Each structure stands twice: as C-alpha cells, then as structure tokens.
Amino acid sequence: MDTEQRFIELIEHHKRIIYKVCYVYAPGRGQIDDYFQEVVLALWRGFPDFRGESKTATWVYRIALYTCISFVRRRMRRPQSVRLSVDLACDDDMQAREQLDELYAVISRLGRLDRALILLWLEERPAGEIAAITGLSPGNVAVKLTRIRCKLRKMYNR
C-alpha cells in the first residue's frame, strides 16, 4: 500500500477525534472545516516522520490539538471579518444537538489545557495516554480532570 493510501485510511479512521478537536477550537460552526483542513495538512506534512513510537491516535490528537491552537493564534492576529451563516439543517434530535452545542460552548470557555484534557476525557482516553499527549503526569491529569469537571458543572448550571 502506498503512502497516500495509508494516509487516507489514517484520516478516515481518526476523523471523529479530529472533528471533535476542531469543534472545540473553531469559533463558529462555519469554520470547523477550515480547522479540519489545517489539521489534515499538518498530519500530511508530519506523516513521513511518524515513527510509531506512540499510538497513532495519540499522534493524531497531538497534531490536531497543536494545529488548532496555532490556527486560533494566527486568526487572533488578523482583523476579524463578520460572517453570517444560516443553518437550515433540520434534525430529528434537535434537543440533543442543542445540549451538545451548549456543552461545547461551556467547554470552549475553558483554558487551552483544560479544553484539551476534558476533550480527551470525553473520548474515554486512559490517563496514561492523556499524560503522554499533554506532557503531564498521570496523577496530575487525574487531579486536573477532577477540578475541570467541577468547574464545568458550575459553569453549566449558571
């Protein structure tokens, strides 16, 4: 199998986590695809150098996280333009979608590290993997996650 085909399979296999990271960091729904494209480009650039020393999911998440954070920083330096969009999609499960949007809106108000930690926790990643991705110790990850969940409860119930 050639490199391009392996890369396409990697993206297909991990696109859910990539979209979740993009969803948390993109300032609006209309920009999620822009963030996704930036992440895919960064993954493509780094793909030849991936040595498999960590899990593929860990590598993908780390690239996605740092790419989105960099993209946010770059966009903050540029003048903002107003972009209007209307989402006419009709969903049978609109209430669940609204609750999910509300949760992500609360998560987006957290600091960068807290957002990354809670997103990984929501993905049900083990503490050891979260520690490997973020560079924290597993004990520190557990303590921070407890504090973040408490903070989220308070923010969500306001």
C-alpha positions, 0 to 999 in steps of 0.5 A, a space after each residue: 500500500 502506498 503512502 497516500 493510501 495509508 494516509 487516507 485510511 489514517 484520516 478516515 479512521 481518526 476523523 471523529 477525534 479530529 472533528 471533535 478537536 476542531 469543534 472545540 477550537 473553531 469559533 463558529 460552526 462555519 469554520 470547523 472545516 477550515 480547522 479540519 483542513 489545517 489539521 489534515 495538512 499538518 498530519 500530511 506534512 508530519 506523516 513521513 516522520 511518524 515513527 510509531 513510537 506512540 499510538 497513532 491516535 495519540 499522534 493524531 490528537 497531538 497534531 490536531 490539538 497543536 494545529 488548532 491552537 496555532 490556527 486560533 493564534 494566527 486568526 487572533 492576529 488578523 482583523 476579524 471579518 463578520 460572517 453570517 451563516 444560516 443553518 437550515 439543517 433540520 434534525 430529528 434530535 434537535 434537543 440533543 444537538 442543542 445540549 451538545 452545542 451548549 456543552 461545547 460552548 461551556 467547554 470552549 470557555 475553558 483554558 487551552 489545557 483544560 479544553 484539551 484534557 476534558 476533550 480527551 476525557 470525553 473520548 474515554 482516553 486512559 490517563 496514561 495516554 492523556 499524560 503522554 499527549 499533554 506532557 503531564 503526569 498521570 496523577 496530575 491529569 487525574 487531579 486536573 480532570 477532577 477540578 475541570 469537571 467541577 468547574 464545568 458543572 458550575 459553569 453549566 448550571 449558571 
